[in-house]
Amino acid sequence: MFMDMTDNVVKHRNILLTVKEHNNKNVTTIKKFYNAMYAYRKSEQGNRSEMQQLMILLERDMYVHWCRFDERTNVVPDFFWTHPDSMKLLDAFNILLMMDNM
């Protein structure tokens, strides 16, 4: 249940309240909850770096993204991502601008 709620982006305090509602004797604190969340996310990430994990999640959720990588320094100086719906809004705005200029 905890993992499903976490995967579905339920707010942390709501997950903790739900767990406590299902078991009145549960004495879990928010600190224990955050430690469990950290361990869960780390187990999902495996041996990947934070940047590798971010790229995987962006691909999985079909975000529009772009980055520039400097192979000489092994640094990512520029990184951009946006939700696909934001791109649809931008396209709609651009169409309105073009219609205004006609």
DSSP file (Angstrom, degrees, kcal/mol; ACC not computed):
  #  RESIDUE AA STRUCTURE BP1 BP2  ACC     N-H-->O    O-->H-N    N-H-->O    O-->H-N    TCO  KAPPA ALPHA  PHI   PSI    X-CA   Y-CA   Z-CA
    1    1 A M     >        0   0    0      0, 0.0     4,-2.5     0, 0.0     5,-0.2   0.000 360.0 360.0 360.0 -47.8    0.0    0.0    0.0
    2    2 A F  H  >  +     0   0    0      1,-0.2     4,-2.1     2,-0.2     5,-0.1   0.912 360.0  46.4 -57.3 -46.0    2.8    2.5    1.0
    3    3 A M  H  > S+     0   0    0      2,-0.2     4,-2.6     1,-0.2    -1,-0.2   0.886 111.4  51.6 -67.6 -39.2    4.7    1.9   -2.3
    4    4 A D  H  > S+     0   0    0      2,-0.2     4,-1.5     1,-0.2    -1,-0.2   0.917 111.4  47.0 -63.3 -43.1    1.5    2.2   -4.4
    5    5 A M  H  <>S+     0   0    0     -4,-2.5     5,-2.2     2,-0.2    -2,-0.2   0.888 112.3  50.3 -66.7 -38.4    0.6    5.5   -2.8
    6    6 A T  H ><5S+     0   0    0     -4,-2.1     3,-1.5    -5,-0.2    -2,-0.2   0.921 109.8  50.3 -64.6 -44.0    4.2    6.8   -3.2
    7    7 A D  H 3<5S+     0   0    0     -4,-2.6    -1,-0.2     1,-0.3    -2,-0.2   0.788 108.1  54.2 -64.6 -27.3    4.2    5.8   -6.9
    8    8 A N  T 3<5S-     0   0    0     -4,-1.5    -1,-0.3    -5,-0.2    -2,-0.2   0.201 116.0-115.1 -93.7  15.7    0.9    7.6   -7.3
    9    9 A V  T < 5 +     0   0    0     -3,-1.5     2,-0.3     1,-0.2    -3,-0.2   0.846  51.5 169.6  56.9  43.0    2.3   10.9   -5.9
   10   10 A V      < -     0   0    0     -5,-2.2    -1,-0.2     1,-0.1     5,-0.1  -0.647  45.8 -95.3 -79.1 141.3    0.1   11.0   -2.8
   11   11 A K     >  -     0   0    0     -2,-0.3     4,-1.9     1,-0.1     3,-0.5  -0.267  31.2-122.2 -59.4 143.1    1.2   13.6   -0.3
   12   12 A H  H  > S+     0   0    0      1,-0.3     4,-2.3     2,-0.2     5,-0.2   0.887 110.3  51.4 -56.5 -45.4    3.4   12.2    2.4
   13   13 A R  H  > S+     0   0    0      1,-0.2     4,-2.2     2,-0.2    -1,-0.3   0.852 109.2  52.1 -64.6 -32.1    1.2   13.3    5.3
   14   14 A N  H  > S+     0   0    0     -3,-0.5     4,-2.2     2,-0.2    -1,-0.2   0.861 107.7  51.5 -72.0 -34.6   -1.8   11.7    3.7
   15   15 A I  H  X S+     0   0    0     -4,-1.9     4,-2.5     2,-0.2    -2,-0.2   0.943 111.4  47.5 -63.3 -46.6    0.1    8.4    3.3
   16   16 A L  H  X S+     0   0    0     -4,-2.3     4,-2.2     1,-0.2    -2,-0.2   0.903 111.8  49.9 -62.5 -42.0    1.0    8.4    6.9
   17   17 A L  H  X S+     0   0    0     -4,-2.2     4,-2.0     2,-0.2    -1,-0.2   0.898 110.8  50.0 -63.4 -40.4   -2.6    9.2    8.0
   18   18 A T  H  X S+     0   0    0     -4,-2.2     4,-1.9     2,-0.2    -2,-0.2   0.916 109.8  50.2 -64.6 -43.4   -3.9    6.4    5.8
   19   19 A V  H  X S+     0   0    0     -4,-2.5     4,-1.0     1,-0.2    -1,-0.2   0.916 112.3  47.5 -60.3 -43.1   -1.4    3.9    7.3
   20   20 A K  H  < S+     0   0    0     -4,-2.2     6,-0.3     1,-0.2    -1,-0.2   0.825 108.3  55.3 -70.2 -30.8   -2.4    5.0   10.8
   21   21 A E  H  < S+     0   0    0     -4,-2.0     3,-0.3     1,-0.2    -1,-0.2   0.868 107.7  49.7 -67.7 -35.5   -6.2    4.7   10.0
   22   22 A H  H  < S+     0   0    0     -4,-1.9     2,-0.3     1,-0.3    -1,-0.2   0.717 124.2  28.9 -75.9 -20.2   -5.6    1.1    8.9
   23   23 A N    ><  -     0   0    0     -4,-1.0     3,-1.9    -5,-0.2    -1,-0.3  -0.822  64.0-168.8-144.2 100.1   -3.8    0.3   12.1
   24   24 A N  T 3  S+     0   0    0     -2,-0.3    -1,-0.1    -3,-0.3    -4,-0.1   0.754  89.2  57.3 -60.5 -25.8   -4.7    2.2   15.2
   25   25 A K  T 3  S+     0   0    0      2,-0.0    -1,-0.3     0, 0.0     2,-0.3   0.436  77.1 120.2 -87.6   1.0   -1.7    0.8   17.1
   26   26 A N    <   -     0   0    0     -3,-1.9    -3,-0.1    -6,-0.3    -6,-0.0  -0.500  38.7-176.9 -69.7 128.5    0.8    2.1   14.5
   27   27 A V        +     0   0    0     -2,-0.3    -1,-0.1     2,-0.0     2,-0.1   0.021  25.8 148.7-114.9  25.4    3.3    4.5   16.1
   28   28 A T        -     0   0    0    -12,-0.1     2,-0.2     4,-0.1    -8,-0.0  -0.370  33.6-149.7 -62.6 135.3    5.2    5.4   12.9
   29   29 A T     >  -     0   0    0      1,-0.1     4,-2.2    -2,-0.1     5,-0.1  -0.597  27.5-108.4-100.3 166.9    6.5    9.0   13.0
   30   30 A I  H  > S+     0   0    0      1,-0.2     4,-2.6    -2,-0.2     5,-0.2   0.847 120.2  57.2 -63.5 -33.2    7.1   11.3   10.1
   31   31 A K  H  > S+     0   0    0      2,-0.2     4,-2.1     1,-0.2    -1,-0.2   0.929 107.7  46.1 -63.0 -46.1   10.9   10.8   10.5
   32   32 A K  H  > S+     0   0    0      1,-0.2     4,-2.2     2,-0.2    -2,-0.2   0.887 111.7  53.6 -62.8 -38.0   10.5    7.0   10.1
   33   33 A F  H  X S+     0   0    0     -4,-2.2     4,-2.5     2,-0.2    -2,-0.2   0.940 108.8  47.0 -61.9 -48.5    8.2    7.6    7.1
   34   34 A Y  H  X S+     0   0    0     -4,-2.6     4,-2.5     1,-0.2    -1,-0.2   0.874 110.7  52.9 -63.7 -36.6   10.8    9.8    5.4
   35   35 A N  H  X S+     0   0    0     -4,-2.1     4,-2.2     2,-0.2    -1,-0.2   0.903 110.2  48.0 -63.6 -40.3   13.5    7.2    6.1
   36   36 A A  H  X S+     0   0    0     -4,-2.2     4,-2.4     2,-0.2    -2,-0.2   0.894 111.1  50.8 -66.8 -39.8   11.4    4.5    4.5
   37   37 A M  H  X S+     0   0    0     -4,-2.5     4,-2.7     2,-0.2     5,-0.2   0.915 110.0  50.0 -62.7 -42.9   10.7    6.7    1.5
   38   38 A Y  H  X S+     0   0    0     -4,-2.5     4,-2.5     1,-0.2    -2,-0.2   0.926 111.6  47.8 -61.8 -45.3   14.4    7.4    1.1
   39   39 A A  H  X S+     0   0    0     -4,-2.2     4,-2.1     2,-0.2    -1,-0.2   0.893 112.2  50.3 -63.4 -40.0   15.2    3.7    1.2
   40   40 A Y  H  X S+     0   0    0     -4,-2.4     4,-1.8     2,-0.2    -2,-0.2   0.934 112.1  46.0 -63.9 -46.8   12.4    2.9   -1.3
   41   41 A R  H  X S+     0   0    0     -4,-2.7     4,-2.0     1,-0.2    -2,-0.2   0.898 112.1  51.4 -65.1 -39.3   13.6    5.5   -3.8
   42   42 A K  H  X S+     0   0    0     -4,-2.5     4,-1.8    -5,-0.2    -1,-0.2   0.887 108.1  52.2 -63.6 -38.5   17.2    4.3   -3.4
   43   43 A S  H  < S+     0   0    0     -4,-2.1    -1,-0.2     1,-0.2    -2,-0.2   0.865 110.4  48.4 -67.1 -34.5   16.2    0.7   -4.1
   44   44 A E  H  < S+     0   0    0     -4,-1.8    -1,-0.2     1,-0.2    -2,-0.2   0.868 110.6  51.9 -68.9 -36.4   14.4    1.9   -7.2
   45   45 A Q  H >< S+     0   0    0     -4,-2.0     3,-1.5     1,-0.2    -2,-0.2   0.826  83.5 177.4 -72.0 -33.3   17.4    3.8   -8.4
   46   46 A G  T 3<  -     0   0    0     -4,-1.8    -1,-0.2     1,-0.2    -2,-0.1  -0.420  65.5 -21.7  65.7-135.6   19.8    1.0   -8.0
   47   47 A N  T 3  S+     0   0    0     -2,-0.1    -1,-0.2    -4,-0.1     2,-0.1   0.387 106.3 116.0 -89.8   2.7   23.4    1.8   -9.0
   48   48 A R    <   -     0   0    0     -3,-1.5     2,-0.0     1,-0.1    -3,-0.0  -0.396  67.0-118.2 -74.3 149.5   22.4    4.7  -11.2
   49   49 A S     >  -     0   0    0      1,-0.1     4,-2.5    -2,-0.1     5,-0.2  -0.290  32.5-101.7 -74.6 169.9   23.5    8.3  -10.4
   50   50 A E  H  > S+     0   0    0      1,-0.2     4,-2.5     2,-0.2     5,-0.1   0.892 124.6  50.5 -60.6 -39.9   20.9   10.9   -9.7
   51   51 A M  H  > S+     0   0    0      2,-0.2     4,-2.4     1,-0.2    -1,-0.2   0.913 110.1  48.8 -66.5 -42.5   21.3   12.3  -13.2
   52   52 A Q  H  > S+     0   0    0      2,-0.2     4,-2.1     1,-0.2    -2,-0.2   0.911 112.5  48.9 -62.9 -41.7   20.8    8.9  -14.8
   53   53 A Q  H  X S+     0   0    0     -4,-2.5     4,-2.4     2,-0.2    -2,-0.2   0.911 109.9  51.7 -65.0 -42.0   17.7    8.3  -12.7
   54   54 A L  H  X S+     0   0    0     -4,-2.5     4,-2.6     1,-0.2    -2,-0.2   0.925 109.3  49.9 -59.6 -45.1   16.3   11.7  -13.7
   55   55 A M  H  X S+     0   0    0     -4,-2.4     4,-2.3     1,-0.2    -1,-0.2   0.897 110.1  50.8 -62.6 -40.4   16.9   11.0  -17.4
   56   56 A I  H  X S+     0   0    0     -4,-2.1     4,-2.7     1,-0.2    -1,-0.2   0.921 112.1  46.6 -62.4 -44.3   15.1    7.6  -17.0
   57   57 A L  H  X S+     0   0    0     -4,-2.4     4,-2.4     2,-0.2    -2,-0.2   0.881 110.7  52.2 -67.8 -37.7   12.1    9.2  -15.3
   58   58 A L  H  <>S+     0   0    0     -4,-2.6     5,-2.5     2,-0.2     4,-0.2   0.917 113.3  44.8 -63.2 -42.4   11.9   12.0  -17.9
   59   59 A E  H ><5S+     0   0    0     -4,-2.3     3,-1.2     3,-0.2    -2,-0.2   0.928 112.5  51.8 -65.0 -45.4   11.9    9.4  -20.7
   60   60 A R  H 3<5S+     0   0    0     -4,-2.7    -2,-0.2     1,-0.3    -1,-0.2   0.901 115.1  40.7 -59.0 -42.8    9.4    7.2  -18.9
   61   61 A D  T 3<5S-     0   0    0     -4,-2.4    -1,-0.3    -5,-0.1    -2,-0.2   0.320 111.6-120.9 -92.5   8.3    6.9   10.1  -18.3
   62   62 A M  T < 5 +     0   0    0     -3,-1.2    -3,-0.2    -4,-0.2     2,-0.2   0.835  48.8 169.5  57.8  40.4    7.6   11.5  -21.9
   63   63 A Y      < -     0   0    0     -5,-2.5     2,-0.5    -6,-0.2    20,-0.2  -0.500  40.4-114.4 -74.4 150.7    8.8   14.9  -20.7
   64   64 A V  E     +A   82   0A   0     18,-2.1    18,-2.4    -2,-0.2     2,-0.3  -0.775  51.4 166.8 -82.5 126.4   10.4   17.1  -23.3
   65   65 A H  E     -A   81   0A   0     -2,-0.5     2,-0.3    16,-0.2    16,-0.2  -0.981  23.3-179.6-146.7 157.1   14.0   17.5  -22.3
   66   66 A W  E     +A   80   0A   0     14,-2.6    14,-3.0    -2,-0.3     2,-0.3  -0.981   8.2 175.3-152.2 140.6   17.3   18.7  -23.6
   67   67 A C  E     -A   79   0A   0     -2,-0.3     2,-0.4    12,-0.2    12,-0.2  -0.994  22.0-141.4-147.5 156.1   20.8   18.8  -22.1
   68   68 A R  E     -A   78   0A   0     10,-2.4    10,-0.9    -2,-0.3     2,-0.5  -0.971  18.9-161.3-117.1 132.5   24.3   19.8  -23.1
   69   69 A F  E     -     0   0A   0     -2,-0.4     2,-0.9     7,-0.2     7,-0.2  -0.959  11.8-148.2-120.5 127.5   27.1   17.6  -21.8
   70   70 A D  E  >> -A   75   0A   0      5,-3.2     4,-2.0    -2,-0.5     5,-1.3  -0.824  10.5-170.0 -94.4 103.9   30.8   18.7  -21.7
   71   71 A E  T  45S+     0   0    0     -2,-0.9    -1,-0.2     1,-0.2     5,-0.0   0.787  82.1  61.0 -66.0 -27.2   32.8   15.5  -22.2
   72   72 A R  T  45S+     0   0    0      1,-0.2    -1,-0.2    -3,-0.1    -2,-0.0   0.904 121.1  21.9 -66.4 -41.3   36.0   17.2  -21.3
   73   73 A T  T  45S-     0   0    0     -3,-0.4    -2,-0.2     2,-0.2    -1,-0.2   0.507  99.5-126.5-104.9  -7.3   34.9   18.2  -17.8
   74   74 A N  T  <5 +     0   0    0     -4,-2.0     2,-0.3     1,-0.2    -3,-0.2   0.891  66.5 132.4  62.0  40.6   32.2   15.5  -17.3
   75   75 A V  E   < -A   70   0A   0     -5,-1.3    -5,-3.2     0, 0.0    -1,-0.2  -0.924  57.8-140.9-125.3 146.7   29.7   18.3  -16.4
   76   76 A V  E     +     0   0A   0     -2,-0.3    -7,-0.2    -7,-0.2     3,-0.1  -0.879  25.0 173.7-103.8  97.5   26.1   19.1  -17.6
   77   77 A P  E     +     0   0A   0      0, 0.0     2,-0.4     0, 0.0    -1,-0.1   0.792  66.9  36.3 -77.5 -26.0   26.2   22.9  -17.8
   78   78 A D  E     +A   68   0A   0    -10,-0.9   -10,-2.4     2,-0.0     2,-0.4  -0.990  63.1 164.8-132.2 131.3   22.7   23.3  -19.4
   79   79 A F  E     +A   67   0A   0     -2,-0.4     2,-0.4   -12,-0.2   -12,-0.2  -0.981   5.5 176.6-147.3 131.8   19.6   21.2  -18.7
   80   80 A F  E     +A   66   0A   0    -14,-3.0   -14,-2.6    -2,-0.4     2,-0.3  -0.998   4.2 165.1-136.4 136.6   16.0   21.9  -19.6
   81   81 A W  E     +A   65   0A   0     -2,-0.4     2,-0.3   -16,-0.2   -16,-0.2  -0.990   4.5 175.4-147.8 152.3   12.8   19.8  -19.2
   82   82 A T  E     -A   64   0A   0    -18,-2.4   -18,-2.1    -2,-0.3    -2,-0.0  -0.988  37.2 -96.1-150.6 155.4    9.1   20.6  -19.3
   83   83 A H    >>  -     0   0    0     -2,-0.3     4,-1.2   -20,-0.2     3,-1.0  -0.447  35.6-120.2 -70.6 144.4    5.9   18.7  -19.1
   84   84 A P  H 3> S+     0   0    0      0, 0.0     4,-1.6     0, 0.0     3,-0.2   0.841 113.3  58.6 -56.7 -34.3    4.3   17.8  -22.5
   85   85 A D  H 3> S+     0   0    0      1,-0.2     4,-2.1     2,-0.2     5,-0.1   0.835  99.6  58.0 -65.7 -30.7    1.2   19.8  -21.7
   86   86 A S  H <> S+     0   0    0     -3,-1.0     4,-2.2     1,-0.2    -1,-0.2   0.877 104.2  51.5 -64.7 -36.8    3.4   22.9  -21.3
   87   87 A M  H  X S+     0   0    0     -4,-1.2     4,-2.5     2,-0.2    -1,-0.2   0.878 107.3  52.8 -67.6 -36.6    4.6   22.4  -24.9
   88   88 A K  H  X S+     0   0    0     -4,-1.6     4,-2.3     2,-0.2    -2,-0.2   0.912 109.5  49.1 -63.6 -41.4    1.0   22.2  -26.1
   89   89 A L  H  X S+     0   0    0     -4,-2.1     4,-2.5     2,-0.2    -2,-0.2   0.900 110.3  51.0 -63.6 -40.9    0.2   25.5  -24.3
   90   90 A L  H  X S+     0   0    0     -4,-2.2     4,-2.6     2,-0.2    -2,-0.2   0.918 109.8  49.8 -62.9 -43.4    3.3   27.1  -25.9
   91   91 A D  H  X S+     0   0    0     -4,-2.5     4,-2.1     2,-0.2    -2,-0.2   0.915 111.0  49.3 -60.7 -43.3    2.2   25.9  -29.3
   92   92 A A  H  X S+     0   0    0     -4,-2.3     4,-2.0     1,-0.2    -2,-0.2   0.903 111.2  49.9 -63.1 -41.4   -1.3   27.3  -28.8
   93   93 A F  H  X S+     0   0    0     -4,-2.5     4,-2.3     1,-0.2    -2,-0.2   0.915 109.6  50.9 -63.3 -43.5    0.2   30.6  -27.7
   94   94 A N  H  X S+     0   0    0     -4,-2.6     4,-2.3     1,-0.2    -1,-0.2   0.873 108.0  52.7 -63.0 -37.3    2.4   30.7  -30.8
   95   95 A I  H  X S+     0   0    0     -4,-2.1     4,-2.2     2,-0.2    -1,-0.2   0.919 109.0  49.9 -64.2 -42.8   -0.6   30.1  -33.0
   96   96 A L  H  X S+     0   0    0     -4,-2.0     4,-2.1     1,-0.2    -2,-0.2   0.899 109.9  51.0 -61.5 -40.9   -2.5   33.0  -31.4
   97   97 A L  H  X S+     0   0    0     -4,-2.3     4,-1.6     1,-0.2    -1,-0.2   0.916 109.9  49.1 -62.9 -42.7    0.6   35.2  -31.9
   98   98 A M  H  < S+     0   0    0     -4,-2.3     4,-0.4     1,-0.2    -1,-0.2   0.887 110.7  50.5 -64.6 -38.0    0.7   34.3  -35.6
   99   99 A M  H >< S+     0   0    0     -4,-2.2     3,-0.9     1,-0.2    -1,-0.2   0.871 108.3  53.2 -67.2 -35.8   -3.0   35.0  -36.0
  100  100 A D  H 3< S+     0   0    0     -4,-2.1    -1,-0.2     1,-0.2    -2,-0.2   0.844 106.1  53.4 -65.1 -34.5   -2.6   38.4  -34.3
  101  101 A N  T 3<        0   0    0     -4,-1.6    -1,-0.2     1,-0.2    -2,-0.2   0.498 360.0 360.0 -81.9  -4.4    0.2   39.3  -36.8
  102  102 A M    <         0   0    0     -3,-0.9    -1,-0.2    -4,-0.4    -2,-0.1   0.465 360.0 360.0 -81.3 360.0   -1.9   38.6  -39.8
